[in-house]
Each structure stands twice: as C-alpha cells, then as structure tokens.
Amino acid sequence: MNDAIELAKELKDEILKEPLIVEYFRIKCLVESNDEINTLKRDIALAKAHHEDELHKELLTKYNSHPLVVNYNTLKEEVNEYLSEISKIVNKK
C-alpha cells in the first residue's frame, strides 16, 4: 500500500510540473486577482439577486468574453481532458 501512495505522490508532482497545468494555475491566479473580473462577478450576482434579467445577461456576456476568462475556460477544458486521460490509464486493468 505504501508503494501505491508513494507512486501517487510522484504522479501528482509530475502532473504539477506539466506546462499545461502550470499555465492553468497561472491564468487562474490572474483571473482571481483581476479587479475588472471581480467587479463583473459581483455585478452579475447583484443583477441576478435583484432579478434584473437583461443586465444580468449583458454582464454575463461581458464576463464570458473577457480574454482572461476565455483563456481560463479553454485551459480548464484542456486540463480536464488531460486528467481524464490519466484517470483512464490509472483505472485500466
């Protein structure tokens, strides 16, 4: 059992070194620290809470078309595919 745990830790370390993963976390950090994006998120939540459907839709479109968000979402899909492939390999009998 300890060998499997050690291998899993090594796999995690290797995954975290993968350029795709490094770039994903870099962009994620940029998205989370971007004032414009954070303001949009807040305004989207407020518009939804106040049932301002048109404003909500407009802000959501603006948020989803922001270059950092587009890049982040693309990378997120690629990371999910990458991790799915690893999962398939690990689960293969």
Buried (B, 14 or more C-beta within 10 A) or exposed (E): EEEEEEEEEEEEEEBEEEEEBEBBEEBBEEBEEBEEBEEBBEBBEEBBEEEBEEBBEBBBEBBEEBEBBEBBEEBEEBBEEBEEEBEEEEEEE
